Amino acid sequence: MSSNLQIPKTCEYCGKAFIARTTVTKCCSDNCSKRAYKARKRQEKIQSSIEQNVIKTKTIQKENTPSPTSLNSKDFLSISDASQLIGVSRWTIQRMVKRGQLTAVQFGRKHIIKRSQIENLFV
């Protein structure tokens, strides 16, 4: 059943002018409609991927970054906590331990540094 409507429209995909026979027609041909659909789905996938990466990055940052109040209340710090407290890399703290500037005690697989030692570095 065809319609007697003739609505002048512009194709959303290619931009050509055409005569639509329904009010919901957006593309001038079947090919343009298929290409527009694929482009729309591609954009949705890209947007979804970007949103997932942003969420994943925020989650990782929250997990890896202890709050400053929790670091201030600790008397004993791991090497990564000490590096975040001072604002240097873990490797810098490990070099300082190796040179003897800091004393670290091995606790299981971790090395623990007394907070007072780090405070004494700046005195």
LINVEN-V371009 format. One record per run of one state. SS is the DSSP state (~ for helix, > for strand, _ for the rest). FROM is the first residue (numbers start at 1). LEN is the number of residues. If there is no record, write none. Layout:
ss	from	len
SS	FROM	LEN
SS	FROM	LEN
This chain:
ss	from	len
_	1	6
>	7	4
_	11	6
>	17	4
_	21	9
~	30	35
_	65	3
~	68	6
_	74	2
>	76	3
~	79	8
_	87	3
~	90	10
_	100	4
>	104	4
_	108	2
>	110	5
~	115	7
_	122	2
